[in-house]
Structures are given as C-alpha cells and as structure tokens.
Amino acid sequence: MTQDMVHRTQGDGEVAMAGQTTRGRPVYRPWTDICETENGVVIAVDMPGVGTDDVDITLEKRVLTIRGRRQARQPEGYRLAYAEYREGDYERVFSLSDEIDEAGIKAAVVSGVLMLELPKVEPAKPKRIEVKAA
Amino acid sequence: MLLYPTSAFARDPFFRDPFAALRRLHDEIDRGFAPLTTGSAPGHAPAGFPAVNMWQGEHSIALTAELPGFKAEDIDISVKDDTLTISGQRSSPEVGEKAVWHLRERPFGRFARSIGLPFRVDAEKVNARFVNGVLEIELSRPEEDRPRRIEVKSA
C-alpha cells in the first residue's frame, strides 16, 4: 500500500509555476516528508517564512492541496545587497487513498514547517452474508 | 541568481570597491555535512547551507537565512572580526519502528557555514531573531571603524 496511501500528483520540477501567478513571485514546490505509521500518515512540509495564518489547506475529492503564502519581509532601513534565495509562495498537491479519515485531519505550523496528521479510518469489518436455504 | 550591487564606485579606480568583501561570500568556508548539502534550495544555484540573503544598512548589515524546522536553541551564531559563523542541527523526525517512509526530501543533520562580511563587526552588538523558520541576524560596524565626515573649510 506504500505508494497508494498518499502519492504526489505534481510534476518533478523544483518550481511549480502552475500558470501565471498574480503575485509576481515564484511558487515553490516545498520539500516534503511523508511517513506512514500504524495509525495514519504524517506529512511534514518545509515552508520557511510561513506562519499559522498563512497556510491554506483544501481537500476536494480526496485531493489535498496545501498553499503557503509567505509574508514579504524586508529589514527596515536595509536594502538587499546579495541574495541566494528568493521569497515566494509554496504549493503542493497530494492525493489521498480511501484509507484516510478525511474528517480527522489535523494541521499545525511549527517553525516554518507544516505538519499534517492524517488518521486512517477504522478497518471495516468483513460482513458475513448467510445463505438461506429456500 | 546572484544579485550583485551595481555600485557607481566600482567604476572609479580611485575608490576602493566597498562591496568587494560581499563577493567573498563565494570564498566562504563551507563545512556542511553531506545530508544538508545534498541538493540545493528550490530554484537556486547550489550554495552553502543555509542559503543566505544579505542586506545593507547605513552602518550595519543584516543577514537572513532559511532554517525551517530548526529550534532556536539548536542554532549557534558566532562572530569574529569580519567572519560570521552559523551552525546548528535539525534532527531526524522520530518515528516508530513500524513506520514506513514514502517520501524523504527534507534535509537533516548538522551544518556549519562561515560567511565573510564586508566589514569588521562589533561582536557585542549582534541581534538575532528566529521567526517562522527564518533566521535574522543584525550586525553593526564598530563606532571607531565608521567613516568620518570631514568638513571642508573655505579659505
């Protein structure tokens, strides 16, 4: 079930430029860890510069989309002299399997990392159907 | 994607380029460990870890670095003359024995990066903040090193 639990639906490009962005800044496909335990799946997404209020998570037809909007930060009284990274937004899409309990998904942002907990649904009990004699 | 300052002074042979030291960033000593240095930050040319941006103020300089998932207490900053060293570690997430990794892209491990600054800084006047996984360091030039304005008297 490994790849079926949660798998990526996005291409492998480093920058996910899905169409023209209206904010005029890059949209990154953030580095992600996905780990499955007995009880569920944990997803950790690196989104430096993103706080709790800057994350938008949508779930539609088992497609989980996460977006992080980074607040532009410029130290006051300073101008940029040298840059190795550029601030941008983050976006990544995952598709969930039927085993995930959609209602029980929890999310938190800690130190620029989005942590998602996706619990598994209780295993369905096999139903025995009796065949009655005519 | 290196944004070099286009200084008007650079064209003047009599004026020492004040930003030459910024370019020394390229010659910085990188001692990053393998797990943290494999792969570059999204969309950037490979540099040391972490990627840093440098900001210039009047008598000070500010550095910002992306360190998501680090704890403030796990980051060490030291300053000696015109060299800033940032080091730290991000530990591997703890999971149970039965856990299965489906995707592991986030780097973890130890890193250390030394960065040459454009001037000597006052080690007593260093401010650092860590907000949403972004480290901000503000360093000031010592009072005695600052350029002095000399008045020209008319005869």
Boltz contact constraints between the chains, C-beta under 6 A:
constraints:
  - contact:
      token1: [A, 2]
      token2: [B, 102]
      max_distance: 6.0
  - contact:
      token1: [A, 14]
      token2: [B, 42]
      max_distance: 6.0
  - contact:
      token1: [A, 14]
      token2: [B, 43]
      max_distance: 6.0
  - contact:
      token1: [A, 15]
      token2: [B, 43]
      max_distance: 6.0
  - contact:
      token1: [A, 28]
      token2: [B, 42]
      max_distance: 6.0
  - contact:
      token1: [A, 31]
      token2: [B, 105]
      max_distance: 6.0
  - contact:
      token1: [A, 31]
      token2: [B, 106]
      max_distance: 6.0
  - contact:
      token1: [A, 32]
      token2: [B, 103]
      max_distance: 6.0
  - contact:
      token1: [A, 32]
      token2: [B, 105]
      max_distance: 6.0
  - contact:
      token1: [A, 33]
      token2: [B, 104]
      max_distance: 6.0
  - contact:
      token1: [A, 33]
      token2: [B, 106]
      max_distance: 6.0
  - contact:
      token1: [A, 34]
      token2: [B, 102]
      max_distance: 6.0
  - contact:
      token1: [A, 34]
      token2: [B, 103]
      max_distance: 6.0
  - contact:
      token1: [A, 35]
      token2: [B, 95]
      max_distance: 6.0
  - contact:
      token1: [A, 35]
      token2: [B, 99]
      max_distance: 6.0
  - contact:
      token1: [A, 35]
      token2: [B, 101]
      max_distance: 6.0
  - contact:
      token1: [A, 36]
      token2: [B, 100]
      max_distance: 6.0
  - contact:
      token1: [A, 37]
      token2: [B, 96]
      max_distance: 6.0
  - contact:
      token1: [A, 37]
      token2: [B, 99]
      max_distance: 6.0
  - contact:
      token1: [A, 38]
      token2: [B, 98]
      max_distance: 6.0
  - contact:
      token1: [A, 46]
      token2: [B, 68]
      max_distance: 6.0
  - contact:
      token1: [A, 46]
      token2: [B, 106]
      max_distance: 6.0
  - contact:
      token1: [A, 48]
      token2: [B, 66]
      max_distance: 6.0
  - contact:
      token1: [A, 48]
      token2: [B, 68]
      max_distance: 6.0
  - contact:
      token1: [A, 48]
      token2: [B, 133]
      max_distance: 6.0
  - contact:
      token1: [A, 48]
      token2: [B, 134]
      max_distance: 6.0
  - contact:
      token1: [A, 49]
      token2: [B, 132]
      max_distance: 6.0
  - contact:
      token1: [A, 49]
      token2: [B, 134]
      max_distance: 6.0
  - contact:
      token1: [A, 51]
      token2: [B, 132]
      max_distance: 6.0
  - contact:
      token1: [A, 75]
      token2: [B, 55]
      max_distance: 6.0
  - contact:
      token1: [A, 75]
      token2: [B, 62]
      max_distance: 6.0
  - contact:
      token1: [A, 77]
      token2: [B, 57]
      max_distance: 6.0
  - contact:
      token1: [A, 78]
      token2: [B, 55]
      max_distance: 6.0
  - contact:
      token1: [A, 78]
      token2: [B, 57]
      max_distance: 6.0
  - contact:
      token1: [A, 78]
      token2: [B, 62]
      max_distance: 6.0
  - contact:
      token1: [A, 79]
      token2: [B, 56]
      max_distance: 6.0
  - contact:
      token1: [A, 80]
      token2: [B, 55]
      max_distance: 6.0
  - contact:
      token1: [A, 81]
      token2: [B, 5]
      max_distance: 6.0
  - contact:
      token1: [A, 81]
      token2: [B, 22]
      max_distance: 6.0
  - contact:
      token1: [A, 81]
      token2: [B, 54]
      max_distance: 6.0
  - contact:
      token1: [A, 81]
      token2: [B, 56]
      max_distance: 6.0
  - contact:
      token1: [A, 82]
      token2: [B, 22]
      max_distance: 6.0
  - contact:
      token1: [A, 82]
      token2: [B, 54]
      max_distance: 6.0
  - contact:
      token1: [A, 83]
      token2: [B, 3]
      max_distance: 6.0
  - contact:
      token1: [A, 83]
      token2: [B, 53]
      max_distance: 6.0
  - contact:
      token1: [A, 84]
      token2: [B, 47]
      max_distance: 6.0
  - contact:
      token1: [A, 84]
      token2: [B, 51]
      max_distance: 6.0
  - contact:
      token1: [A, 84]
      token2: [B, 52]
      max_distance: 6.0
  - contact:
      token1: [A, 85]
      token2: [B, 41]
      max_distance: 6.0
  - contact:
      token1: [A, 85]
      token2: [B, 44]
      max_distance: 6.0
  - contact:
      token1: [A, 85]
      token2: [B, 51]
      max_distance: 6.0
  - contact:
      token1: [A, 85]
      token2: [B, 66]
      max_distance: 6.0
  - contact:
      token1: [A, 111]
      token2: [B, 69]
      max_distance: 6.0
  - contact:
      token1: [A, 111]
      token2: [B, 133]
      max_distance: 6.0
  - contact:
      token1: [A, 112]
      token2: [B, 68]
      max_distance: 6.0
  - contact:
      token1: [A, 112]
      token2: [B, 132]
      max_distance: 6.0
  - contact:
      token1: [A, 112]
      token2: [B, 133]
      max_distance: 6.0
  - contact:
      token1: [A, 113]
      token2: [B, 68]
      max_distance: 6.0
  - contact:
      token1: [A, 113]
      token2: [B, 69]
      max_distance: 6.0
